[in-house]
């Protein structure tokens, strides 16, 4: 879609009340399912599915808007937590397997095996 068409559609959407914006969304999804049979909702985000479910149950638009704000905040928080976890794992990896100057991980030296056969008991 070219930028002029996208801008024109967005201007039209911005001028509509929320209820009619959802009608436009329903129509766009209908057209996508009618003309592009390969499009499936498998890639739909959790928030989209939750919003659709709330709309089907007749939840007020203000309630949906507030709920979606909370879901968006939780999503951003979880993304930050995930990134922090990745950073911690990278730091632990650097301590456990330090990198050589060439960038390849340096494996720790093998642990020393005890002398003798452990199954034979003390000598």
Beta strands, then each sheet from edge to edge (+ up, - down):
end
